[in-house]
Amino acid sequence: MKKDILEHELVPEHSILSESDKRKVFKDLDCNKNQLPKIKITDPVVNAIDAKEGDVLQITRKSDTAGIFITYRLVES
């Protein structure tokens, strides 16, 4: 039986941003997509959520010290 990687307790929530959400993030962070940290197209979570090259992922981590921490990654090959 194959396990769902997204259900693992150590894998934070990943979601693909819409075009309008991407524009808002770039404006709020005063950056462009090429300035974001990268995540490989071969990453197991990228495959699990069916993200494509050029997508921007929002990664939401829960932290005992920081509460909720949100970061962004650009999917690339």
N, CA and C atoms as an extended XYZ file, in Angstrom:
231
Properties=species:S:1:pos:R:3:atomname:S:1:resname:S:1:resid:I:1 pbc="F F F"
N         0.836       -1.178        0.000 N   MET     1
C         0.000        0.000        0.000 CA  MET     1
C         0.887        1.250        0.000 C   MET     1
N         0.644        2.134       -0.959 N   LYS     2
C         1.416        3.368       -1.087 CA  LYS     2
C         0.876        4.423       -0.127 C   LYS     2
N         1.772        5.087        0.622 N   LYS     3
C         1.356        6.113        1.570 CA  LYS     3
C         1.308        7.472        0.892 C   LYS     3
N         0.377        8.297        1.320 N   ASP     4
C         0.231        9.654        0.802 CA  ASP     4
C         1.223       10.557        1.525 C   ASP     4
N         2.198       11.087        0.782 N   ILE     5
C         3.233       11.929        1.378 CA  ILE     5
C         2.643       13.167        2.043 C   ILE     5
N         1.518       13.650        1.528 N   LEU     6
C         0.895       14.855        2.082 CA  LEU     6
C         0.299       14.620        3.466 C   LEU     6
N         0.114       13.377        3.833 N   GLU     7
C        -0.448       13.040        5.139 CA  GLU     7
C         0.631       12.880        6.221 C   GLU     7
N         1.901       12.895        5.823 N   HIS     8
C         2.979       12.710        6.798 CA  HIS     8
C         3.060       13.916        7.725 C   HIS     8
N         3.261       13.677        9.005 N   GLU     9
C         3.260       14.745       10.009 CA  GLU     9
C         4.376       15.769        9.820 C   GLU     9
N         5.442       15.418        9.139 N   LEU    10
C         6.553       16.349        8.954 CA  LEU    10
C         6.474       17.145        7.656 C   LEU    10
N         5.478       16.852        6.811 N   VAL    11
C         5.323       17.568        5.543 CA  VAL    11
C         4.340       18.720        5.757 C   VAL    11
N         4.817       19.973        5.598 N   PRO    12
C         3.915       21.109        5.782 CA  PRO    12
C         2.918       21.212        4.628 C   PRO    12
N         1.897       22.028        4.822 N   GLU    13
C         0.884       22.232        3.785 CA  GLU    13
C         1.491       22.999        2.613 C   GLU    13
N         1.290       22.494        1.410 N   HIS    14
C         1.740       23.134        0.172 CA  HIS    14
C         0.515       23.449       -0.670 C   HIS    14
N         0.457       24.647       -1.250 N   SER    15
C        -0.620       24.975       -2.172 CA  SER    15
C        -0.068       25.805       -3.322 C   SER    15
N        -0.700       25.665       -4.478 N   ILE    16
C        -0.296       26.394       -5.677 CA  ILE    16
C        -1.054       27.713       -5.705 C   ILE    16
N        -0.316       28.813       -5.860 N   LEU    17
C        -0.951       30.127       -5.891 CA  LEU    17
C        -1.581       30.406       -7.252 C   LEU    17
N        -2.716       31.075       -7.220 N   SER    18
C        -3.347       31.547       -8.453 CA  SER    18
C        -2.547       32.737       -8.981 C   SER    18
N        -2.824       33.130      -10.207 N   GLU    19
C        -2.116       34.280      -10.795 CA  GLU    19
C        -2.350       35.543       -9.971 C   GLU    19
N        -3.572       35.771       -9.506 N   SER    20
C        -3.851       36.976       -8.714 CA  SER    20
C        -3.149       36.920       -7.360 C   SER    20
N        -3.087       35.725       -6.751 N   ASP    21
C        -2.370       35.587       -5.476 CA  ASP    21
C        -0.870       35.800       -5.661 C   ASP    21
N        -0.329       35.324       -6.803 N   LYS    22
C         1.096       35.542       -7.085 CA  LYS    22
C         1.394       37.036       -7.177 C   LYS    22
N         0.564       37.765       -7.915 N   ARG    23
C         0.778       39.219       -8.046 CA  ARG    23
C         0.747       39.902       -6.686 C   ARG    23
N        -0.188       39.494       -5.829 N   LYS    24
C        -0.286       40.095       -4.495 CA  LYS    24
C         0.968       39.792       -3.665 C   LYS    24
N         1.428       38.554       -3.708 N   VAL    25
C         2.631       38.168       -2.952 CA  VAL    25
C         3.840       38.970       -3.450 C   VAL    25
N         4.012       39.056       -4.776 N   PHE    26
C         5.153       39.800       -5.328 CA  PHE    26
C         5.086       41.266       -4.920 C   PHE    26
N         3.889       41.836       -4.913 N   LYS    27
C         3.733       43.238       -4.505 CA  LYS    27
C         4.030       43.394       -3.016 C   LYS    27
N         3.461       42.515       -2.180 N   ASP    28
C         3.660       42.595       -0.728 CA  ASP    28
C         5.119       42.392       -0.342 C   ASP    28
N         5.800       41.480       -1.036 N   LEU    29
C         7.200       41.179       -0.713 CA  LEU    29
C         8.178       42.056       -1.493 C   LEU    29
N         7.656       42.847       -2.427 N   ASP    30
C         8.475       43.702       -3.291 CA  ASP    30
C         9.584       42.877       -3.962 C   ASP    30
N         9.146       41.820       -4.641 N   CYS    31
C        10.096       40.943       -5.339 CA  CYS    31
C         9.445       40.422       -6.612 C   CYS    31
N        10.203       39.648       -7.384 N   ASN    32
C         9.644       38.951       -8.535 CA  ASN    32
C         9.906       37.458       -8.363 C   ASN    32
N         9.324       36.652       -9.252 N   LYS    33
C         9.398       35.197       -9.062 CA  LYS    33
C        10.822       34.662       -9.069 C   LYS    33
N        11.721       35.307       -9.815 N   ASN    34
C        13.095       34.818       -9.879 CA  ASN    34
C        13.875       35.046       -8.596 C   ASN    34
N        13.349       35.861       -7.702 N   GLN    35
C        14.004       36.110       -6.418 CA  GLN    35
C        13.547       35.138       -5.333 C   GLN    35
N        12.562       34.316       -5.638 N   LEU    36
C        12.069       33.350       -4.655 CA  LEU    36
C        13.012       32.154       -4.559 C   LEU    36
N        13.056       31.521       -3.389 N   PRO    37
C        13.771       30.244       -3.293 CA  PRO    37
C        13.111       29.242       -4.236 C   PRO    37
N        13.865       28.263       -4.666 N   LYS    38
C        13.385       27.300       -5.660 CA  LYS    38
C        13.029       25.967       -5.008 C   LYS    38
N        12.138       25.244       -5.683 N   ILE    39
C        11.828       23.859       -5.329 CA  ILE    39
C        11.826       23.083       -6.638 C   ILE    39
N        12.460       21.954       -6.641 N   LYS    40
C        12.612       21.168       -7.879 CA  LYS    40
C        11.299       20.519       -8.304 C   LYS    40
N        11.111       20.452       -9.608 N   ILE    41
C         9.941       19.812      -10.196 CA  ILE    41
C         9.880       18.334       -9.801 C   ILE    41
N        11.020       17.759       -9.424 N   THR    42
C        11.092       16.348       -9.035 CA  THR    42
C        10.802       16.124       -7.548 C   THR    42
N        10.581       17.199       -6.797 N   ASP    43
C        10.273       17.058       -5.367 CA  ASP    43
C         8.990       16.224       -5.214 C   ASP    43
N         8.976       15.275       -4.305 N   PRO    44
C         7.790       14.422       -4.141 CA  PRO    44
C         6.497       15.193       -3.869 C   PRO    44
N         6.562       16.270       -3.104 N   VAL    45
C         5.348       17.044       -2.825 CA  VAL    45
C         4.885       17.782       -4.080 C   VAL    45
N         5.823       18.304       -4.864 N   VAL    46
C         5.470       18.968       -6.124 CA  VAL    46
C         4.697       17.996       -7.007 C   VAL    46
N         5.173       16.772       -7.095 N   ASN    47
C         4.475       15.750       -7.886 CA  ASN    47
C         3.115       15.411       -7.284 C   ASN    47
N         3.043       15.328       -5.959 N   ALA    48
C         1.796       14.947       -5.295 CA  ALA    48
C         0.687       15.975       -5.491 C   ALA    48
N         1.048       17.261       -5.581 N   ILE    49
C         0.017       18.297       -5.765 CA  ILE    49
C        -0.122       18.703       -7.228 C   ILE    49
N         0.607       18.024       -8.103 N   ASP    50
C         0.534       18.246       -9.556 CA  ASP    50
C         0.927       19.676       -9.946 C   ASP    50
N         1.959       20.205       -9.284 N   ALA    51
C         2.467       21.542       -9.631 CA  ALA    51
C         3.299       21.453      -10.900 C   ALA    51
N         3.338       22.539      -11.625 N   LYS    52
C         4.071       22.612      -12.892 CA  LYS    52
C         5.215       23.608      -12.778 C   LYS    52
N         6.182       23.497      -13.681 N   GLU    53
C         7.286       24.450      -13.712 CA  GLU    53
C         6.732       25.866      -13.870 C   GLU    53
N         7.235       26.791      -13.052 N   GLY    54
C         6.770       28.178      -13.080 CA  GLY    54
C         5.707       28.480      -12.037 C   GLY    54
N         5.099       27.430      -11.439 N   ASP    55
C         4.128       27.658      -10.372 CA  ASP    55
C         4.840       28.203       -9.136 C   ASP    55
N         4.110       28.967       -8.358 N   VAL    56
C         4.611       29.439       -7.068 CA  VAL    56
C         3.812       28.707       -5.995 C   VAL    56
N         4.535       28.070       -5.076 N   LEU    57
C         3.903       27.339       -3.986 CA  LEU    57
C         3.940       28.156       -2.717 C   LEU    57
N         2.843       28.106       -1.985 N   GLN    58
C         2.809       28.659       -0.633 CA  GLN    58
C         2.963       27.476        0.308 C   GLN    58
N         3.936       27.565        1.200 N   ILE    59
C         4.196       26.490        2.154 CA  ILE    59
C         3.904       27.035        3.540 C   ILE    59
N         2.968       26.389        4.220 N   THR    60
C         2.526       26.842        5.539 CA  THR    60
C         2.997       25.843        6.582 C   THR    60
N         3.880       26.311        7.447 N   ARG    61
C         4.423       25.460        8.508 CA  ARG    61
C         3.859       25.891        9.852 C   ARG    61
N         3.604       24.898       10.695 N   LYS    62
C         3.189       25.174       12.071 CA  LYS    62
C         4.423       25.065       12.947 C   LYS    62
N         4.573       26.033       13.849 N   SER    63
C         5.761       26.086       14.691 CA  SER    63
C         5.350       26.363       16.132 C   SER    63
N         5.977       25.668       17.064 N   ASP    64
C         5.700       25.915       18.482 CA  ASP    64
C         6.128       27.311       18.903 C   ASP    64
N         7.168       27.845       18.263 N   THR    65
C         7.679       29.163       18.655 CA  THR    65
C         7.123       30.295       17.804 C   THR    65
N         6.930       30.056       16.513 N   ALA    66
C         6.493       31.129       15.616 CA  ALA    66
C         4.992       31.078       15.317 C   ALA    66
N         4.305       30.038       15.735 N   GLY    67
C         2.895       29.881       15.400 CA  GLY    67
C         2.770       29.347       13.989 C   GLY    67
N         2.380       30.209       13.057 N   ILE    68
C         2.268       29.840       11.646 CA  ILE    68
C         3.333       30.602       10.871 C   ILE    68
N         4.088       29.887       10.036 N   PHE    69
C         5.133       30.496        9.221 CA  PHE    69
C         4.847       30.169        7.766 C   PHE    69
N         4.711       31.206        6.933 N   ILE    70
C         4.412       31.014        5.512 CA  ILE    70
C         5.623       31.412        4.685 C   ILE    70
N         5.957       30.554        3.737 N   THR    71
C         7.057       30.834        2.814 CA  THR    71
C         6.599       30.475        1.401 C   THR    71
N         7.372       30.915        0.417 N   TYR    72
C         7.007       30.713       -0.988 CA  TYR    72
C         8.188       30.103       -1.733 C   TYR    72
N         7.889       29.242       -2.713 N   ARG    73
C         8.914       28.612       -3.538 CA  ARG    73
C         8.455       28.616       -4.994 C   ARG    73
N         9.415       28.803       -5.895 N   LEU    74
C         9.180       28.729       -7.330 CA  LEU    74
C         9.538       27.342       -7.809 C   LEU    74
N         8.624       26.684       -8.515 N   VAL    75
C         8.879       25.350       -9.061 CA  VAL    75
C         9.737       25.494      -10.325 C   VAL    75
N        10.861       24.783      -10.340 N   GLU    76
C        11.745       24.808      -11.510 CA  GLU    76
C        12.341       23.439      -11.755 C   GLU    76
N        12.859       23.262      -12.980 N   SER    77
C        13.455       21.960      -13.332 CA  SER    77
C        14.893       21.882      -12.868 C   SER    77
